[in-house]
Amino acid sequence: MSFRREELSEIGRLAIVTLACATTAIATIKIARRMLGTSNQLFDFTVLWTAARSASPYDAAGLTEAQLWLLPPAPGLRPFVYPPSALLLLKPFGWLGYSASAALWSALGIACFVAAASLYGRRGLLALAAPMLWLTILVGQASLFLGAALAAGVKLLESRPAVAGALFGVLGAAKPQIAILLPLALLCGRHWRALAAAVIAGSALILASLLLGVQLWVEWFNSLGAFTNQVLGADFQAMNMAPGIDFAPLGILSAGYVWTRTKRSELRLLAVAAGACLCVPYMGNYDLVAMAPAAGVLLLGRDWREWLVGFFGFTILWFSPFLTVIGAAALAYLTPDREQEAVGYPTA
């Protein structure tokens, strides 16, 4: 029995998608058991909610003690490490009781991410099966909102540059490490309006956060040293997706190359998200949730190279940042924009 090339291609695509979904189920269950333990609370949201209600959010010991009524005692501190500009956005959630706030947080986060994924078309909605998405929901991470902002911003760059830039500016002010490559990307892509909007939006959020007290910025800067030591410890390193900043040149070069060569939003999103993981000393797998819509599009694409790049972006194996940024650059080289139209590559 022989197969035509098209049939083998379809079999290969289905095999990769099936493997990705199976990896999703296994990874989600394993990580959920590890991180949630015996607690049925949103593990990371507890930190955010407590900080939003605290008069001293950067007092790591005091904040950890304030969480004990929700979570069982555990070794180590549970500090709040987001800048005051992020704290300003979290404050409204602190006005509600824990259960109501957690429900609202989860509902809004899922809605934002679904909206962002839908911008990539029906194939982008495959992101809803990605393991890092369900992990983010299970622990109540802010990465659900931040990933939605990054994914939506990249997709809206061509049609609504001011909106895209505003999303990038808020993202950079709330969690700078996720947006670390965006200034370079916008420069390489010559998106001047988006860059200006990002600067304005980010600056406005930072200035508005001064209403919470200038001293909070001082306290935040002073707390970073202790948190850096904590994340470089054995417990945090077990969950660290970042291989070390020695690989930063790879992330920088890949992002710059992709954003210079192609306007294809899937490749651009993979390059800045996975590339950022190579440029910082610590990043959790939930921080890479922004890659899921782009990975979903590639997983359901026509080319076997797209399937492989989409697979590693979708499943987030430890070595996926390497393969994802290299794969995105390779696809940008092999299928530049002028060739996409000729061979019928989808752009959404």
C-alpha positions as CSV (number, residue, x, y, z in Angstrom):
1,M,0.0,0.0,0.0
2,S,1.5,3.4,-1.0
3,F,0.6,6.9,0.1
4,R,0.7,10.1,-2.0
5,R,2.8,12.9,-0.7
6,E,-0.4,14.8,0.3
7,E,-1.6,11.9,2.3
8,L,1.7,11.5,4.1
9,S,1.6,15.2,4.9
10,E,-1.9,14.9,6.4
11,I,-0.9,11.9,8.5
12,G,2.2,13.7,9.7
13,R,0.2,16.8,10.6
14,L,-2.4,14.8,12.5
15,A,0.3,12.9,14.3
16,I,2.1,16.1,15.5
17,V,-1.2,17.7,16.6
18,T,-2.2,14.5,18.5
19,L,1.2,14.3,20.2
20,A,1.0,18.0,21.1
21,C,-2.5,17.5,22.7
22,A,-1.3,14.3,24.5
23,T,1.7,16.2,25.9
24,T,-0.7,19.0,26.9
25,A,-2.8,16.6,29.1
26,I,0.2,15.0,30.7
27,A,2.0,18.3,31.4
28,T,-1.0,20.0,32.8
29,I,-1.8,17.2,35.2
30,K,1.8,16.8,36.3
31,I,2.4,20.5,36.8
32,A,-0.9,21.1,38.5
33,R,-0.2,18.4,41.1
34,R,3.3,19.8,41.7
35,M,2.2,23.4,42.2
36,L,-1.2,23.1,43.8
37,G,-0.4,20.3,46.2
38,T,-3.1,20.0,48.8
39,S,-4.4,23.5,48.4
40,N,-7.5,24.2,46.4
41,Q,-6.8,27.9,46.2
42,L,-5.4,29.8,43.2
43,F,-1.8,29.6,44.4
44,D,-0.3,32.6,42.7
45,F,-3.4,34.8,42.7
46,T,-3.3,34.6,46.5
47,V,-0.1,36.6,46.4
48,L,-1.6,39.2,44.0
49,W,-4.8,39.6,46.0
50,T,-3.0,39.9,49.3
51,A,-0.6,42.5,47.9
52,A,-3.6,44.5,46.5
53,R,-5.0,44.8,50.0
54,S,-1.7,45.3,51.8
55,A,-0.3,48.6,53.0
56,S,3.2,47.1,52.7
57,P,3.1,44.8,49.6
58,Y,6.9,44.6,49.4
59,D,7.4,43.3,52.9
60,A,8.0,39.7,51.9
61,A,7.7,38.2,55.4
62,G,4.6,40.2,56.3
63,L,2.9,39.3,53.0
64,T,3.8,35.6,53.4
65,E,2.2,35.6,56.9
66,A,-0.9,37.3,55.5
67,Q,-1.5,34.4,53.1
68,L,-1.4,31.7,55.7
69,W,-5.2,31.8,56.3
70,L,-5.6,30.7,52.6
71,L,-2.6,28.5,52.0
72,P,-0.8,25.9,54.1
73,P,2.6,26.8,55.6
74,A,5.5,26.2,53.2
75,P,9.2,26.8,53.4
76,G,10.4,30.0,51.9
77,L,8.7,33.4,51.3
78,R,5.9,34.2,49.0
79,P,6.7,37.8,48.0
80,F,5.0,40.2,45.6
81,V,7.6,41.2,43.0
82,Y,5.6,43.2,40.4
83,P,6.3,46.9,40.1
84,P,3.9,49.5,41.6
85,S,2.5,50.1,38.1
86,A,1.2,46.5,38.1
87,L,-0.1,47.0,41.7
88,L,-2.2,49.9,40.5
89,L,-4.0,47.5,38.0
90,L,-4.5,44.9,40.7
91,K,-6.0,47.3,43.3
92,P,-9.6,46.8,42.2
93,F,-9.4,43.1,42.8
94,G,-8.4,43.8,46.4
95,W,-11.7,45.6,46.9
96,L,-13.6,42.3,46.7
97,G,-13.6,39.3,49.0
98,Y,-11.2,36.5,48.0
99,S,-13.8,34.1,46.4
100,A,-15.5,36.8,44.4
101,S,-12.2,38.3,43.3
102,A,-10.7,35.0,42.3
103,A,-13.8,34.2,40.2
104,L,-13.7,37.6,38.5
105,W,-10.0,37.3,37.9
106,S,-10.3,33.9,36.3
107,A,-13.3,34.9,34.1
108,L,-11.7,38.1,32.9
109,G,-8.4,36.4,32.2
110,I,-10.0,33.7,30.2
111,A,-12.1,36.1,28.3
112,C,-9.1,38.3,27.4
113,F,-7.1,35.4,26.3
114,V,-9.9,33.9,24.2
115,A,-10.3,37.3,22.5
116,A,-6.6,37.6,21.8
117,A,-6.4,34.0,20.4
118,S,-9.5,34.6,18.2
119,L,-7.6,37.4,16.4
120,Y,-5.4,34.6,14.9
121,G,-8.5,32.9,13.4
122,R,-10.1,29.6,14.2
123,R,-6.7,27.8,14.2
124,G,-5.5,30.3,16.9
125,L,-8.2,29.0,19.2
126,L,-6.2,25.7,19.5
127,A,-4.3,27.7,22.1
128,L,-7.1,26.9,24.5
129,A,-5.7,23.4,24.7
130,A,-2.1,24.4,25.5
131,P,-0.6,23.2,28.8
132,M,0.7,26.6,29.8
133,L,-2.8,28.1,29.5
134,W,-4.4,25.6,31.9
135,L,-1.5,25.9,34.3
136,T,-1.9,29.7,34.2
137,I,-5.6,29.3,35.0
138,L,-5.1,26.7,37.7
139,V,-2.6,28.9,39.7
140,G,-4.2,32.2,38.9
141,Q,-1.2,33.8,37.3
142,A,-1.3,37.3,35.8
143,S,0.4,35.8,32.7
144,L,-3.1,35.1,31.3
145,F,-3.7,38.9,31.0
146,L,-0.1,39.7,30.0
147,G,0.0,36.9,27.4
148,A,-3.2,38.1,25.9
149,A,-1.8,41.7,25.7
150,L,1.3,40.5,23.9
151,A,-0.5,38.2,21.5
152,A,-3.2,40.7,20.6
153,G,-0.6,43.5,20.3
154,V,1.5,41.6,17.7
155,K,-1.6,40.7,15.7
156,L,-3.0,44.3,15.7
157,L,0.3,46.0,14.7
158,E,-0.6,46.4,11.1
159,S,-4.2,47.3,11.4
160,R,-4.3,49.2,14.7
161,P,-0.7,50.3,15.6
162,A,-1.8,52.7,18.3
163,V,-3.8,50.0,20.1
164,A,-1.0,47.5,19.7
165,G,1.5,50.0,21.1
166,A,-0.8,50.8,24.1
167,L,-1.0,47.1,24.9
168,F,2.8,46.8,24.7
169,G,3.3,49.8,27.0
170,V,1.0,48.4,29.7
171,L,2.7,45.0,29.4
172,G,6.1,46.5,29.7
173,A,5.1,48.6,32.8
174,A,3.4,45.6,34.4
175,K,6.0,42.9,33.8
176,P,9.1,44.2,32.0
177,Q,10.9,40.9,31.5
178,I,8.1,39.6,29.2
179,A,8.4,42.7,27.0
180,I,12.1,42.9,27.0
181,L,12.5,42.4,23.2
182,L,9.6,44.5,22.1
183,P,11.5,47.8,21.7
184,L,14.0,46.0,19.5
185,A,11.2,44.3,17.6
186,L,9.3,47.5,17.0
187,L,12.5,49.2,15.8
188,C,13.3,46.4,13.4
189,G,9.8,46.3,12.1
190,R,9.7,50.1,11.8
191,H,6.5,50.4,13.7
192,W,7.0,54.0,14.8
193,R,3.4,54.8,15.8
194,A,3.2,51.6,17.9
195,L,6.5,52.5,19.6
196,A,5.3,56.0,20.4
197,A,2.1,54.7,21.8
198,A,3.9,52.1,23.9
199,V,6.1,54.8,25.4
200,I,3.1,57.0,26.2
201,A,1.0,54.2,27.6
202,G,3.8,52.8,29.7
203,S,4.8,56.2,31.0
204,A,1.2,57.1,31.9
205,L,0.7,53.9,33.9
206,I,4.0,54.5,35.8
207,L,3.1,58.1,36.5
208,A,-0.4,57.1,37.7
209,S,1.1,54.5,40.0
210,L,2.8,57.4,41.9
211,L,-0.6,58.0,43.4
212,L,-0.1,54.9,45.5
213,G,3.0,56.5,47.0
214,V,6.5,57.2,45.6
215,Q,8.0,55.1,48.4
216,L,6.5,52.0,46.9
217,W,8.9,52.3,44.0
218,V,11.8,52.6,46.4
219,E,10.6,49.5,48.3
220,W,10.2,47.6,45.1
221,F,13.7,48.3,43.9
222,N,15.1,47.4,47.3
223,S,13.2,44.0,47.2
224,L,14.5,42.9,43.9
225,G,17.9,41.7,45.2
226,A,16.3,39.2,47.7
227,F,13.9,38.0,45.1
228,T,16.7,37.4,42.6
229,N,18.5,35.3,45.1
230,Q,15.3,33.3,45.7
231,V,14.5,32.5,42.1
232,L,18.1,31.4,41.6
233,G,17.6,28.8,44.3
234,A,17.0,25.1,43.8
235,D,13.2,25.2,44.3
236,F,12.6,28.0,41.7
237,Q,15.2,26.6,39.3
238,A,13.2,23.4,39.0
239,M,10.5,25.4,37.3
240,N,12.7,27.8,35.4
241,M,12.3,27.8,31.6
242,A,15.1,30.3,31.0
243,P,18.4,28.5,30.3
244,G,20.5,31.5,31.3
245,I,21.3,34.9,29.9
246,D,24.4,33.5,28.1
247,F,21.9,32.6,25.3
248,A,20.6,36.2,25.1
249,P,22.4,36.9,21.8
250,L,20.4,34.0,20.2
251,G,17.1,35.5,21.4
252,I,18.1,39.0,20.3
253,L,19.3,38.0,16.9
254,S,16.4,35.8,16.2
255,A,13.8,38.4,17.2
256,G,15.6,41.1,15.2
257,Y,15.8,38.9,12.1
258,V,12.2,37.7,12.2
259,W,10.8,41.2,12.7
260,T,13.0,42.6,10.0
261,R,12.2,40.0,7.4
262,T,8.5,39.1,7.8
263,K,5.2,40.7,8.9
264,R,3.7,37.3,9.6
265,S,2.3,37.7,13.1
266,E,2.7,34.1,14.2
267,L,6.5,34.1,13.6
268,R,6.9,37.5,15.2
269,L,5.0,36.4,18.3
270,L,7.0,33.3,18.7
271,A,10.3,35.2,18.3
272,V,9.6,37.9,20.9
273,A,8.0,35.5,23.4
274,A,10.5,32.6,23.2
275,G,13.4,35.0,22.6
276,A,12.6,36.8,25.9
277,C,13.0,33.5,27.7
278,L,16.6,33.4,26.5
279,C,17.3,36.9,27.7
280,V,16.4,36.8,31.4
281,P,17.7,34.6,34.3
282,Y,14.2,33.3,35.3
283,M,10.9,32.7,33.5
284,G,8.1,30.4,34.4
285,N,6.4,28.3,31.7
286,Y,3.1,30.2,32.3
287,D,5.0,33.4,31.1
288,L,5.2,31.8,27.7
289,V,1.4,31.4,27.3
290,A,1.5,34.2,24.8
291,M,3.0,31.9,22.2
292,A,0.0,29.5,22.3
293,P,-2.2,31.2,19.6
294,A,0.7,31.4,17.1
295,A,1.7,27.8,17.9
296,G,-1.8,26.7,17.3
297,V,-1.8,28.3,13.8
298,L,1.4,26.6,12.9
299,L,0.3,23.2,14.3
300,L,-2.6,23.3,11.9
301,G,-0.6,24.7,9.0
302,R,0.4,23.0,5.7
303,D,4.1,22.7,6.0
304,W,5.9,20.1,8.2
305,R,8.4,22.7,9.4
306,E,5.4,24.7,10.7
307,W,4.1,21.7,12.6
308,L,7.4,21.2,14.3
309,V,7.9,24.8,15.3
310,G,4.3,24.9,16.4
311,F,4.7,21.8,18.4
312,F,7.6,23.1,20.5
313,G,5.9,26.4,21.0
314,F,2.7,24.7,22.0
315,T,4.0,22.1,24.4
316,I,6.7,24.2,26.0
317,L,9.3,21.5,26.6
318,W,12.5,22.7,28.4
319,F,14.4,23.2,25.2
320,S,11.6,24.7,23.2
321,P,12.8,28.4,23.5
322,F,15.9,27.4,21.4
323,L,13.9,25.5,18.8
324,T,11.1,28.0,18.7
325,V,13.3,31.1,18.0
326,I,15.5,29.2,15.6
327,G,12.4,27.7,13.9
328,A,10.7,31.1,13.6
329,A,13.8,32.6,12.0
330,A,14.1,29.6,9.6
331,L,10.4,29.9,8.6
332,A,10.9,33.7,8.1
333,Y,13.8,32.9,5.8
334,L,12.1,30.1,3.9
335,T,8.7,31.7,3.5
336,P,9.1,35.5,3.3
337,D,6.0,37.6,2.9
338,R,6.2,37.8,-0.9
339,E,6.4,34.1,-1.2
340,Q,3.5,33.5,1.3
341,E,1.1,35.0,-1.2
342,A,2.5,33.0,-4.1
343,V,2.1,29.6,-2.4
344,G,-1.0,30.5,-0.5
345,Y,0.3,30.5,3.1
346,P,-2.4,31.6,5.5
347,T,-1.8,34.9,7.3
348,A,-4.4,34.4,10.1
